[in-house]
Amino acid sequence: MRCYPHVYLLCTVFTFFSLLYVYSQLASTLEDRDQRSGGGRISGRSSHDAGHTLRKRPGVLGLRDREWGQNSEKLSSATKAPKNDRSHLAVVACGARLEETLTMLKSAILFSRKPVHIHIFAEDDLHYGFRNAMEMWPVAIRTKFTFHIYPIMFPEENASEWKKLFKPCASQRLFLPLILKQVDSLLYVDTDILFLRPVEDIWGLLSQFNVSQLAAMAPEHEEPRIGWYNRFARHPYYGKTGVNSGVMLMNMTRIREKFFKNDMTAVMLQWGEILKPLLQKYKLNITWGDQDLLNIIFHHNPESLYVFPCQWNYRPDHCIYGSNCQQAEEEGVFILHGNRGVYHNDKQPAFRAVYEAIKQYSFGEDMESSLLQPLEAALQATAHSYCGRSSHLFTKRLRESIRLV
């Protein structure tokens, strides 16, 4: 009878170690499954992205392998998700856009009180100019931002077609969700943008998106009688007057995950799948390139777009036919958009005055006396022009931004 306790003890020990082994295997399996499904993913990287560079479906055959390979390490280090209080700002610069882009970035950094990470997509011969200029900015300014410079990257099969679609490289913005795969949200701006209010203020509009919205833009026009899309477009466009893509706020995680309705197939397509067939269908009917493609996409998916007021994308069209941006009348201009080259010609001297004031301002000087007062004096000399009569709107919010800094 004495053997039974020994047998019982051995059975108990064996059972304990068996259960321990099973538990360890189960834990390991769950951990692997979590990693595959994105359970511990970096902010902005969806489960659709895991294990894929680009989804190999119609419209995307992958970015240039050579360029991607050479820059993969840099891309990885530059797109790691930052702290929640950091804004992500992107710009695309090609041709003679170096000085204009640096002035835009200067305005973004001057008034922001929270850190900004800047993604610069530029032709190779501009990289040194950007890096050299920004690294020469004072230390106190450089603590407010980080930046990374990328080459221009388009799908290999029709790269030249994308690059020449509108202005040089402008359509690069369409591919940012596919390139910056670890960035959750992004503010894209054209090179001819000037911030008169901190970047984090427009960044805060992301919190106002509802569950279906994934991007935000301003209307192309407030007044349909002078609208371009509703009078001349030969393709679908968003709403009554279309939208302008010069300032575009994106939740890129949602963009990567969404399946979009379209007029090319009954099957809904993801972002990387819809761009090429959309270009092939409409390339003979689009005037404004990538902006037109965005209008087509959001025409079929209006629930996905958040429309912000014109004061976040104030252009000459808002003043040359009389003031038609009511929100700017009430609160001032938040972001100035000098499209049609008005920063560099004499057609809209009020716009050029703002650009010249920011470009000539030296970091570290008193902004009240060295930026605001010279600008106000210059704007007084533009009162003979239509936009000059509304130029008080340009400094209304700028004065407050300077005071807060």
C-alpha positions as CSV (number, residue, x, y, z in Angstrom):
1,M,0.0,0.0,0.0
2,R,3.0,2.3,0.6
3,C,3.6,2.6,-3.2
4,Y,0.3,4.4,-3.8
5,P,1.4,7.7,-2.2
6,H,4.6,7.6,-4.3
7,V,2.6,7.0,-7.5
8,Y,0.2,9.8,-6.5
9,L,3.0,12.2,-5.9
10,L,4.7,11.3,-9.2
11,C,1.4,11.8,-11.1
12,T,0.9,15.2,-9.4
13,V,4.4,16.4,-10.3
14,F,4.0,15.1,-13.9
15,T,0.6,16.8,-14.2
16,F,2.0,20.1,-12.9
17,F,4.9,20.2,-15.4
18,S,2.6,19.2,-18.3
19,L,0.2,22.1,-17.5
20,L,3.1,24.4,-17.2
21,Y,4.4,23.4,-20.7
22,V,0.9,23.8,-22.2
23,Y,0.5,27.2,-20.7
24,S,3.9,28.4,-22.0
25,Q,3.1,27.2,-25.5
26,L,-0.3,28.9,-25.5
27,A,1.2,32.2,-24.3
28,S,3.8,32.0,-27.0
29,T,1.1,31.4,-29.7
30,L,-1.0,34.3,-28.5
31,E,2.0,36.6,-28.5
32,D,2.9,35.6,-32.1
33,R,-0.7,36.2,-33.2
34,D,-0.7,39.6,-31.5
35,Q,2.4,40.6,-33.4
36,R,1.0,39.4,-36.7
37,S,-2.3,41.2,-36.2
38,G,-0.7,44.5,-35.1
39,G,-1.5,44.1,-31.4
40,G,1.8,45.9,-30.5
41,R,2.0,48.0,-33.6
42,I,3.5,51.4,-33.9
43,S,1.0,54.2,-34.2
44,G,-0.3,54.6,-37.7
45,R,0.6,51.1,-39.0
46,S,-2.5,49.1,-39.7
47,S,-2.9,45.3,-39.8
48,H,-3.2,45.6,-43.6
49,D,0.4,46.9,-43.6
50,A,2.0,44.1,-41.7
51,G,4.5,42.2,-43.9
52,H,3.7,44.2,-47.1
53,T,5.6,47.0,-48.7
54,L,2.7,47.9,-51.0
55,R,-0.3,45.8,-51.7
56,K,0.3,44.1,-55.1
57,R,-3.1,44.8,-56.8
58,P,-4.0,46.9,-59.8
59,G,-2.5,50.4,-59.7
60,V,0.5,49.6,-57.5
61,L,3.5,47.6,-58.5
62,G,5.6,49.0,-55.8
63,L,7.8,52.0,-55.6
64,R,11.2,52.2,-57.3
65,D,13.0,49.2,-55.8
66,R,16.4,50.8,-56.0
67,E,15.4,54.1,-54.4
68,W,13.3,52.4,-51.7
69,G,16.1,50.0,-50.9
70,Q,18.7,52.8,-50.5
71,N,16.4,54.8,-48.3
72,S,14.6,52.1,-46.3
73,E,16.7,52.6,-43.2
74,K,16.2,56.3,-43.3
75,L,12.5,56.0,-43.9
76,S,12.2,53.6,-40.9
77,S,14.0,56.0,-38.6
78,A,12.2,59.1,-39.8
79,T,8.7,57.7,-39.6
80,K,8.7,56.2,-36.1
81,A,5.6,57.4,-34.3
82,P,6.4,60.4,-32.1
83,K,4.8,61.6,-29.0
84,N,1.1,62.6,-29.3
85,D,1.9,66.4,-29.0
86,R,4.0,66.4,-32.2
87,S,2.5,67.5,-35.5
88,H,3.6,66.0,-38.8
89,L,4.0,68.4,-41.7
90,A,4.8,67.3,-45.3
91,V,5.8,69.3,-48.4
92,V,6.9,68.4,-51.9
93,A,9.4,70.6,-53.6
94,C,10.8,70.3,-57.1
95,G,12.3,72.8,-59.5
96,A,13.0,76.4,-58.3
97,R,11.0,76.0,-55.1
98,L,13.8,75.9,-52.4
99,E,13.4,79.5,-51.2
100,E,9.6,79.5,-51.2
101,T,9.5,76.2,-49.3
102,L,12.0,77.4,-46.7
103,T,9.9,80.5,-46.2
104,M,6.8,78.3,-45.6
105,L,8.7,76.2,-43.1
106,K,10.0,79.3,-41.4
107,S,6.4,80.5,-40.9
108,A,5.4,77.1,-39.6
109,I,8.2,77.1,-37.0
110,L,7.9,80.7,-36.0
111,F,4.5,80.5,-34.4
112,S,4.2,76.9,-33.3
113,R,4.6,76.3,-29.6
114,K,4.6,72.5,-29.9
115,P,7.2,70.3,-31.7
116,V,6.8,69.6,-35.4
117,H,8.3,66.8,-37.5
118,I,8.8,67.9,-41.1
119,H,8.8,65.5,-44.0
120,I,10.4,67.1,-47.1
121,F,10.1,65.3,-50.4
122,A,12.4,66.9,-52.9
123,E,14.5,66.3,-56.0
124,D,18.0,65.2,-55.3
125,D,19.7,68.5,-56.2
126,L,17.6,70.3,-53.6
127,H,18.5,68.1,-50.6
128,Y,21.7,69.9,-49.7
129,G,20.1,73.3,-49.9
130,F,17.3,72.3,-47.5
131,R,19.7,70.6,-45.0
132,N,22.2,73.3,-45.1
133,A,19.7,76.1,-44.6
134,M,17.7,74.4,-41.8
135,E,20.8,73.3,-39.9
136,M,22.0,77.0,-39.9
137,W,18.9,78.2,-38.1
138,P,19.6,79.1,-34.5
139,V,19.7,76.4,-31.9
140,A,16.6,77.8,-30.1
141,I,14.6,77.4,-33.3
142,R,16.0,74.0,-34.1
143,T,14.8,72.6,-30.8
144,K,11.2,73.2,-32.0
145,F,11.3,70.8,-35.0
146,T,12.9,67.7,-36.5
147,F,13.0,67.0,-40.2
148,H,13.8,64.3,-42.7
149,I,14.4,64.7,-46.5
150,Y,13.2,62.0,-48.9
151,P,13.7,61.5,-52.7
152,I,10.8,61.8,-55.0
153,M,9.2,58.3,-55.3
154,F,6.5,57.2,-57.7
155,P,5.3,53.7,-58.9
156,E,8.0,52.5,-61.2
157,E,5.7,51.5,-64.1
158,N,4.5,55.1,-64.8
159,A,6.7,57.3,-62.8
160,S,7.2,59.9,-65.5
161,E,3.5,60.2,-66.1
162,W,2.8,60.9,-62.4
163,K,5.7,63.4,-62.1
164,K,4.5,65.5,-65.0
165,L,0.8,65.3,-64.2
166,F,0.5,68.9,-63.0
167,K,3.3,71.0,-61.5
168,P,6.6,69.1,-61.2
169,C,6.2,66.3,-58.5
170,A,2.9,67.8,-57.2
171,S,1.1,64.4,-57.4
172,Q,3.7,63.0,-54.9
173,R,1.2,63.9,-52.2
174,L,-1.1,61.1,-53.4
175,F,1.4,58.5,-52.4
176,L,2.3,59.8,-49.0
177,P,0.0,57.3,-47.2
178,L,1.8,54.5,-49.0
179,I,5.3,55.7,-48.3
180,L,5.0,57.0,-44.7
181,K,3.4,53.8,-43.5
182,Q,4.2,54.3,-39.9
183,V,2.9,57.9,-39.7
184,D,-0.7,57.9,-38.4
185,S,-1.7,61.5,-39.4
186,L,-0.2,64.2,-41.6
187,L,-0.7,67.8,-42.6
188,Y,0.3,68.2,-46.3
189,V,0.8,71.8,-47.6
190,D,1.9,73.2,-50.9
191,T,5.2,75.2,-51.0
192,D,3.3,78.5,-51.5
193,I,1.6,78.3,-48.0
194,L,2.3,80.7,-45.2
195,F,1.2,79.9,-41.6
196,L,-0.2,82.9,-39.7
197,R,-1.4,80.6,-36.9
198,P,0.4,77.7,-35.1
199,V,0.6,74.4,-36.9
200,E,-0.9,72.6,-33.9
201,D,-4.1,74.6,-34.3
202,I,-5.0,73.0,-37.6
203,W,-3.6,69.7,-36.4
204,G,-6.3,69.9,-33.7
205,L,-9.0,69.6,-36.3
206,L,-8.1,65.9,-36.5
207,S,-10.0,65.5,-33.2
208,Q,-13.1,66.8,-34.8
209,F,-13.3,64.0,-37.5
210,N,-16.2,61.7,-37.1
211,V,-15.7,57.9,-37.4
212,S,-16.0,58.0,-41.2
213,Q,-13.8,61.0,-42.0
214,L,-10.2,60.5,-43.0
215,A,-9.1,63.8,-44.7
216,A,-9.9,67.5,-44.5
217,M,-9.7,70.3,-47.1
218,A,-11.2,73.7,-47.7
219,P,-13.7,74.5,-50.5
220,E,-12.3,75.6,-53.9
221,H,-14.8,78.5,-53.9
222,E,-17.3,80.0,-51.5
223,E,-19.2,81.7,-54.4
224,P,-20.6,79.3,-57.0
225,R,-20.9,82.1,-59.6
226,I,-17.1,82.3,-59.8
227,G,-16.4,78.6,-59.2
228,W,-14.1,76.7,-61.5
229,Y,-15.3,73.2,-61.0
230,N,-19.0,73.9,-61.3
231,R,-18.5,75.9,-64.5
232,F,-15.7,74.0,-66.3
233,A,-14.9,70.6,-64.9
234,R,-15.2,67.6,-67.2
235,H,-15.1,65.1,-64.3
236,P,-16.9,64.5,-61.0
237,Y,-15.9,66.8,-58.1
238,Y,-16.8,67.2,-54.4
239,G,-19.9,69.1,-53.4
240,K,-21.0,72.3,-55.1
241,T,-17.7,73.9,-56.0
242,G,-15.0,71.2,-55.4
243,V,-12.2,71.3,-52.8
244,N,-8.7,72.8,-52.9
245,S,-5.9,70.4,-51.9
246,G,-3.2,73.0,-51.1
247,V,-3.8,72.4,-47.4
248,M,-4.8,68.8,-46.7
249,L,-5.0,67.2,-43.3
250,M,-5.0,63.4,-43.4
251,N,-5.6,60.5,-41.0
252,M,-3.4,58.2,-43.0
253,T,-4.2,55.1,-41.0
254,R,-7.9,55.4,-42.1
255,I,-6.8,56.2,-45.7
256,R,-4.8,53.0,-45.8
257,E,-7.6,50.9,-44.4
258,K,-10.6,52.2,-46.2
259,F,-12.2,50.6,-49.3
260,F,-13.3,53.4,-51.6
261,K,-16.4,53.5,-53.8
262,N,-15.6,54.5,-57.4
263,D,-17.0,54.7,-61.0
264,M,-14.5,52.3,-62.5
265,T,-15.6,49.0,-61.0
266,A,-18.4,47.7,-58.7
267,V,-15.6,46.5,-56.4
268,M,-14.5,49.0,-53.8
269,L,-10.7,49.7,-53.9
270,Q,-8.1,50.6,-51.4
271,W,-6.0,53.8,-51.8
272,G,-3.0,52.0,-53.5
273,E,-5.4,50.3,-55.9
274,I,-7.5,53.2,-57.0
275,L,-4.9,55.8,-58.1
276,K,-3.6,54.2,-61.4
277,P,-7.0,53.3,-62.9
278,L,-8.3,56.7,-61.9
279,L,-5.5,58.4,-63.7
280,Q,-6.0,56.2,-66.8
281,K,-9.7,57.0,-67.0
282,Y,-9.5,60.8,-66.4
283,K,-6.0,61.9,-67.5
284,L,-7.4,63.6,-70.7
285,N,-10.1,65.5,-68.7
286,I,-8.2,66.8,-65.6
287,T,-6.7,70.3,-65.5
288,W,-5.4,70.5,-61.9
289,G,-3.8,67.1,-61.8
290,D,-3.8,65.4,-58.4
291,Q,-6.3,67.9,-57.0
292,D,-8.8,66.8,-59.6
293,L,-8.2,63.1,-58.7
294,L,-8.9,63.9,-55.0
295,N,-12.1,65.6,-56.0
296,I,-13.2,62.6,-58.0
297,I,-12.4,60.3,-55.1
298,F,-14.3,62.4,-52.5
299,H,-17.2,62.9,-54.9
300,H,-17.9,59.2,-54.6
301,N,-17.0,59.1,-50.9
302,P,-18.3,62.4,-49.5
303,E,-18.8,60.9,-46.1
304,S,-15.0,60.5,-45.8
305,L,-14.2,64.2,-46.1
306,Y,-14.2,66.9,-43.4
307,V,-14.5,70.4,-44.9
308,F,-12.8,73.2,-42.9
309,P,-13.4,76.9,-43.5
310,C,-11.7,79.1,-46.1
311,Q,-9.7,80.9,-43.5
312,W,-7.5,77.8,-43.3
313,N,-6.7,78.1,-47.0
314,Y,-7.1,81.7,-48.0
315,R,-6.3,82.4,-51.6
316,P,-6.5,85.4,-54.0
317,D,-9.9,84.1,-55.2
318,H,-11.2,85.1,-51.7
319,C,-10.6,88.8,-52.3
320,I,-10.1,89.7,-55.9
321,Y,-13.8,89.5,-56.6
322,G,-14.7,91.2,-53.3
323,S,-14.3,89.6,-49.9
324,N,-16.1,86.2,-50.0
325,C,-14.6,84.3,-47.0
326,Q,-16.9,85.1,-44.2
327,Q,-14.9,83.2,-41.6
328,A,-11.8,85.3,-42.4
329,E,-13.9,88.5,-42.0
330,E,-14.8,87.4,-38.5
331,E,-11.6,85.9,-37.2
332,G,-8.8,86.7,-39.7
333,V,-6.8,84.6,-42.1
334,F,-5.1,81.5,-40.5
335,I,-3.2,80.1,-43.5
336,L,-2.3,82.2,-46.6
337,H,-2.1,80.4,-49.9
338,G,-0.3,82.3,-52.6
339,N,-1.2,80.2,-55.6
340,R,-0.8,81.5,-59.2
341,G,2.7,82.7,-58.2
342,V,1.4,85.8,-56.5
343,Y,4.4,85.8,-54.0
344,H,6.7,86.5,-56.9
345,N,4.9,88.9,-59.2
346,D,3.0,92.2,-58.8
347,K,-0.5,90.9,-59.4
348,Q,-1.4,90.7,-55.7
349,P,0.9,93.0,-53.8
350,A,-0.8,92.2,-50.4
351,F,0.1,88.5,-50.7
352,R,3.6,89.4,-51.8
353,A,4.0,91.8,-48.8
354,V,3.3,89.0,-46.3
355,Y,5.7,86.6,-48.1
356,E,8.5,89.2,-48.2
357,A,8.0,90.1,-44.5
358,I,8.4,86.5,-43.3
359,K,11.3,85.8,-45.7
360,Q,13.2,88.8,-44.5
361,Y,12.6,88.4,-40.8
362,S,15.6,87.2,-38.9
363,F,15.2,84.6,-36.2
364,G,15.7,86.0,-32.7
365,E,14.6,89.5,-33.5
366,D,11.5,91.0,-31.8
367,M,8.6,89.9,-34.0
368,E,6.4,92.8,-33.1
369,S,8.9,95.4,-34.3
370,S,10.8,93.4,-36.9
371,L,7.9,91.5,-38.5
372,L,4.5,92.8,-37.7
373,Q,5.1,96.6,-37.9
374,P,7.0,96.4,-41.2
375,L,4.3,94.2,-42.6
376,E,1.5,96.5,-41.6
377,A,3.4,99.4,-43.2
378,A,3.9,97.5,-46.4
379,L,0.2,96.4,-46.5
380,Q,-0.9,100.0,-46.3
381,A,0.7,100.6,-49.7
382,T,-1.4,97.9,-51.3
383,A,-4.8,99.5,-50.5
384,H,-5.3,100.3,-54.2
385,S,-5.7,96.5,-54.9
386,Y,-8.7,94.4,-54.2
387,C,-6.9,92.1,-51.8
388,G,-5.1,95.1,-50.3
389,R,-8.4,96.4,-49.1
390,S,-8.8,93.2,-47.1
391,S,-5.2,93.1,-45.9
392,H,-6.2,93.8,-42.3
393,L,-7.4,90.2,-42.3
394,F,-3.9,89.0,-42.9
395,T,-2.6,90.6,-39.7
396,K,-5.6,90.0,-37.5
397,R,-4.7,86.5,-36.4
398,L,-0.9,87.1,-37.0
399,R,-0.9,89.7,-34.3
400,E,-2.4,87.2,-31.8
401,S,0.0,84.5,-32.9
402,I,3.0,86.8,-32.2
403,R,1.6,87.7,-28.8
404,L,1.2,84.1,-27.8
405,V,4.8,83.2,-28.9
